[in-house]
Every structure is written in C-alpha cells, then in structure tokens.
Amino acid sequence: MDDLTFRSDLVLSDVHLHTPRQRHLMVRLNAVGQPVFLSQFKLLLDKSHLSSENKERDFKKENVRHQNKCLDGLNAERSTGKEGSPREETAALLDEDGDLEVVRKPQLLDAEAENCSRDKVCPIILTRGGNVLEEEEEQGNGCSDLVKIEHTMATPLEDVGKQVWRGAFLLADYILGKPDLFKDRAVLELGGGVGLVSILAAKAAQSVYCTDVGEDLLDMCERNIALNKQCTGPAGRKVKVRVLDWLKDEFCMDPDARHSWSEKEIAELYDLTTVILAADVFYDDDLTDAFFRTLYRITHNLKNPCTVYLSIEKRFNFTLRHMDVACEAYSHFQETLNDLVNIKDGKMTYTVESLPLSFPQHILYERVEELELWKITADVASERSRPPETERRQEELCTE
Ligand SMILES: C[S@@+](CC[C@H](N)C(=O)[O-])C[C@H]1O[C@@H](n2cnc3c(N)ncnc32)[C@H](O)[C@@H]1O
C-alpha cells in the first residue's frame, strides 16, 4: 500500500468554512499547483435611506439567501446524484467516516433574525471553468456591488496571503462605511494578500499600491485587480501591485523582477501617500517586528502626515508557557504598538487608538468579538515634543 502523506502545516481561513463541499469548486491550478477558487462577495451598499434595523434585517435576509443558495446547490447535486441506486444515494449522504450528514436549510424567522447577532459568511462559489477574465470582459465589468476574488482554501503558513482573512473584511467594511476618509487619497497596503482591501479602497481612493511578497501571490492579486475593474478603474489602473518585503530594508528595484518598483514610483509613494492599510498581518512576532520597522521607515520618509489602519484577529491557543489559553501574537502586537507611541526620536510622533466596531456591516462575514481595528496617526514631531539634542543623540546611539 502507498504511504499516505498527511500535511500538518496547512492553515485554513475559516472565511470559507461555510462553503458547501463540492468537488468542482476550483477554477484553475496556480503556478505552484495549488487549487484556486473564485468567490463572489456581495456588498450591501447604497442603503442610506434605510434605518439601521432595516439594514440589519436586510443583511440577515441576504445572508440566509446566500446560505440557501449554497445548500440548494449541494442538495441538487446530491439528489440528481447521477440517478444512482438507493444505496448510492444513501452513500452520498454519508461523510468520509460513514456518519450521516444532515443539511438543513436555515429559516428566516423574525424572532431568530432579531436574536441572532452573529452571521456566518457564505461566499457564492462560482463553479464554471474557463478563463474568468475573458468572460468578465465579455460581460462588461460586472456589478458595482460584487467583488470577485480568486484565492486558495488551505495553504502552508508561508502562503497564508493566498486566502481571504476576516481581518480583511473588517478593514474593507470600515473603508466602505467611511469613504470620505479615503476619498482621493493615495493609499499603501502592506501585506495585501489577494487584494480584497486594496480593491475596495480603490472605490474611493485616487491610487493604491497593494504590496506583499511572493511572485505567485502578487500574480493572483493582479488577476483580482483585473477582475474588479468596477472598483479599480479601467485596466485596473488605480491599483498597482508591488513587492514590499518587511524583512528587507530597501524597495526591490530589480528591473528583471516582476512587481518591482521604479524610482518614479518610490518618489510618488513618499510624496503622495496619506493612508496606510494592513489587515491581519500580526501572527508571528518576528514578522510583527519587521512590519513595524517597515512602517516606521516608510512613515519617516513620507512628505505628509499619514493615518494607518490595522485590523487584527486575536487567536487564542493553549500555551504550555502560560498553562492557559493566551494570544501571544496579540500581546506582542500591543507591546510593539506601545513601543511605537513611546518613540522619541525628535522626528515623528505616533498616536494610537482602538476604533469602535459600531459601523454597519456591508459584507457577509462573521464580525466576531476577537476582531479589532486600530488607527495610528503618524505626524512630524512638533518643536515641543522634540527631546533635547543630547537626549536624542543618546537614543540614536542606543538604536544604532
Ligand atoms: C494572514 S495574511 C493576510 C492577507 C490579507 N491582508 C488578508 O487579510 O486577507 C498575512 C499577509 O502578510 C504577508 N506577509 C508575510 N510576511 C511578509 C513579509 N516579510 N513582507 C510582506 N508581507 C508579508 C503574507 O504574504 C500575507 O499576505
């Protein structure tokens, strides 16, 4: 018998957990042979005439409609089940271990809708094959309230950017809810993954640099920009996908590397950027440190004050060190935020605040209580906040 290989290092964004399991979900394999799926996320926009209760009800109805649609697809597949024998049909209702899988349709009862405070995301999975980009061209640029994202379902840790994470929905939701804060701004996203946040930021912003690492990921991101021209402008021109590795001190300007920067683009980035975004990038202490070093370096070189929006999801695990459940990545994130606020280099000041999540939800996802949104304001230090020259020199010597 062949040896079975179990991968224990796969991580799964639970954004996709509520997607029915079907065999033919994927649209293609990417360059490294990972199955790529296409999800369509509906935005609930332009409801300003509705009261907030109506909006919530509308949102819940939409959510149930999505779930029903997904389940209908699954049930249809089972019942048409290629007209198998009763035995085969029964087998189709069993999971891999032989347990009966019961699929229930959610009902939208008024009482339930009112009491239910947590909604499950259920992206519509498009099962058609073929060249999605070409089909999109034929159909025009699609609806302005739909975002289509190609992503993978489960990846090793080094490829987590190929999945969509709940922190991206939260940050995108904030942007959709407060477009005036992003209107006509030049935006930089760090660790943008498959590009959901940058795509939605482009609805309001003037220009967006969506950055990350890994050619394959950046290619996926570029495809998503092209898939969503209704947000990203003709030929997706509003959003540029570039490599920006927090573990490197310099921008990649290698002309042979795809997604590298030109001198003009770097100058433009420093001259124009006033908003920096990052969703769910704090899960490894070394990367968190590298992220904040990058943020410090970039904000120091910006011509204008800048607002940084960060989303984070606390993930609790049992740790032997604490003999309790703890979220070490979150604790490290908070320590690093504190360090940033306490920087007194005489050049920049950073102020940090946690933003309330009271803004309405425009996308279908579970806004769990572990999600948080943070705002950092980076500004040039005023004369008063500058430490005396000797103190400053001492600090510089300490950091050298
Ligand atoms: C959990 S994913 C979040 C992706 C996306 N922001 C989202 O929320 O869907 C973390 C992201 O950080 C990126 N990342 C990890 N190490 C990085 C590095 N050294 N430089 C730049 N980005 C990095 C990953 O590639 C990935 O896209």
The ligand as an SDF file (V2000), in Angstrom:
LIG
                    3D

 27 29  0  0  0  0  0  0  0  0999 V2000
   -2.8780   36.3860    7.1720 C   0  0  0  0  0  0  0  0  0  0  0  0
   -2.3320   37.0310    5.6510 S   0  0  0  0  0  0  0  0  0  0  0  0
   -3.4120   38.4120    5.4420 C   0  0  0  0  0  0  0  0  0  0  0  0
   -3.6120   38.7080    3.9930 C   0  0  0  0  0  0  0  0  0  0  0  0
   -4.6450   39.7910    3.7310 C   0  0  0  0  0  0  0  0  0  0  0  0
   -4.2170   41.0560    4.2860 N   0  0  0  0  0  0  0  0  0  0  0  0
   -5.9810   39.3780    4.2860 C   0  0  0  0  0  0  0  0  0  0  0  0
   -6.3030   39.8310    5.4070 O   0  0  0  0  0  0  0  0  0  0  0  0
   -6.7110   38.6200    3.6440 O   0  0  0  0  0  0  0  0  0  0  0  0
   -0.7590   37.8210    6.0700 C   0  0  0  0  0  0  0  0  0  0  0  0
   -0.1090   38.5460    4.9150 C   0  0  0  0  0  0  0  0  0  0  0  0
    1.1620   39.0560    5.3110 O   0  0  0  0  0  0  0  0  0  0  0  0
    2.0680   38.8320    4.2320 C   0  0  0  0  0  0  0  0  0  0  0  0
    3.4760   38.7930    4.6730 N   0  0  0  0  0  0  0  0  0  0  0  0
    4.0740   37.8420    5.4300 C   0  0  0  0  0  0  0  0  0  0  0  0
    5.3880   38.0950    5.5430 N   0  0  0  0  0  0  0  0  0  0  0  0
    5.6310   39.2350    4.8370 C   0  0  0  0  0  0  0  0  0  0  0  0
    6.8170   39.9870    4.5890 C   0  0  0  0  0  0  0  0  0  0  0  0
    8.0100   39.6260    5.0590 N   0  0  0  0  0  0  0  0  0  0  0  0
    6.6920   41.0990    3.8290 N   0  0  0  0  0  0  0  0  0  0  0  0
    5.5000   41.4750    3.3390 C   0  0  0  0  0  0  0  0  0  0  0  0
    4.3460   40.7930    3.5410 N   0  0  0  0  0  0  0  0  0  0  0  0
    4.4150   39.6740    4.2850 C   0  0  0  0  0  0  0  0  0  0  0  0
    1.6360   37.4730    3.7090 C   0  0  0  0  0  0  0  0  0  0  0  0
    2.1510   37.2010    2.4330 O   0  0  0  0  0  0  0  0  0  0  0  0
    0.1380   37.6300    3.7320 C   0  0  0  0  0  0  0  0  0  0  0  0
   -0.3640   38.1990    2.5730 O   0  0  0  0  0  0  0  0  0  0  0  0
  1  2  1  0
  2  3  1  0
  2 10  1  0
  3  4  1  0
  4  5  1  0
  5  6  1  0
  5  7  1  0
  7  8  2  0
  7  9  1  0
 10 11  1  0
 11 12  1  0
 11 26  1  0
 12 13  1  0
 13 14  1  0
 13 24  1  0
 14 15  1  0
 14 23  1  0
 15 16  2  0
 16 17  1  0
 17 18  1  0
 17 23  2  0
 18 19  1  0
 18 20  2  0
 20 21  1  0
 21 22  2  0
 22 23  1  0
 24 25  1  0
 24 26  1  0
 26 27  1  0
M  CHG  2   2   1   9  -1
M  END
$$$$
